[in-house]
Amino acid sequence: MIKVSIMYPNGKDVEFDAAYYKNNHLPMVSKAVGNALKGLELDLGIGSRVPGEPAPYIAIAHLNFEDVASFQAAFGPHAETFAADVKNFTNVQGQMQISEVITF
């Protein structure tokens, strides 16, 4: 199992419409990639290790897939559509990380 995390850095001039992201963007992604998607989580940042400081990321989406190949096959054909929608919810560039999921 792999996890694809898209992390949106927080900052002074960052705008992020969490309602749009949650109610429009992520459902669009989920529908487009179909059954290849094995799980989806959204983390909305509320703080950091220092009390009173903002979270380093305003939002992080975690998408689970069986393997990298299934992610690429499902996500790749729609990548331009997903990227074109970013302007509808934020003014920052998300960072992507693909991780191997190890459970204990």
N, C-alpha and C positions, 0 to 999 in steps of 0.2 A: 504494500500500500504506500502511496506517496501523498504528500500534502503540498498543494500549490498555495502559497500565501501571497496576497497582494496587499502591500503595506503603504498607507498614505501618510507621509510625514506631517507632523503638526508644526506650526510656526506662527509667527506674528500676523502675517497677512493671508493665512490659509482660510479658504472658504470650503465648506463641505456640507452638502445637503444630505444628511443621514437618512431622512425619510425617503427621498428619491432613490438613494442607493439601495435601501432595504426593500422598498415597494416596487421599484421599476427595474433598476439595473441588474441586481442579483437574480430576480425571477427571469429576466430576459436571458441571462447567461445560463441559468439552470435549464430552461426550456431548450435552448440551442444545443447544449452539449448532451442532453438526454440522459439515457441510462448509463453512460460512461461515468457520470458524476455519482459518487458513492456517499457523499456527505458534504454539507455546507454549513459553515459557522461564520458569524459576524461578531467581531470584537469592536466595541466603540470605546476609545480611550477616555478614561476619567481621571487619571492621575499618574504620577511617577513615583520613584522611590523616595523623593524628597517631598514631604507634605507641602501642599500648596502650589507645587509646580505642575504645569500641564503635562499630559501624557506625551511621550515622544512621537507616537503615531495617533492620528485622529481616528483612524479606522484600519482594521485588518480583516480581510476576508480570507477564509481557509476553505479550499476546495479539495476534497479527497477523490483520488482516482486509483484504479488498480495498479497502474504503472505509468512510466513516462510516455510510452508509446500510445497508450489509450488517451492520455491527456492531450498529446499533440494531435492525434487524429480527430478528437472531438472539438478541441478548442481552436486549432489552427484555421479551419475554414471560416470561422466567425471572428477572428482577431480584429480585423478592420472595423467591423460593426461595433464590437465592444469598445474599441479605442475611440471611435467617433462619438460614442455616448458619454465619454468622460466629461466633456465640457458641460454637460447637463447637471453634474453634481459636485464638481470640484475644479479648483484652479491649480492643483499640484499634480505632479507626475507620480504615479504609484510605482513602487519597487516590487519586483516579483522574485520569490525564492521558491525553489522546488526542493522538498526535503523527503528523505526516507522516514517513514513513520515506524518507530520501534515502541512496542507496548510492553509493559512489565506486569 
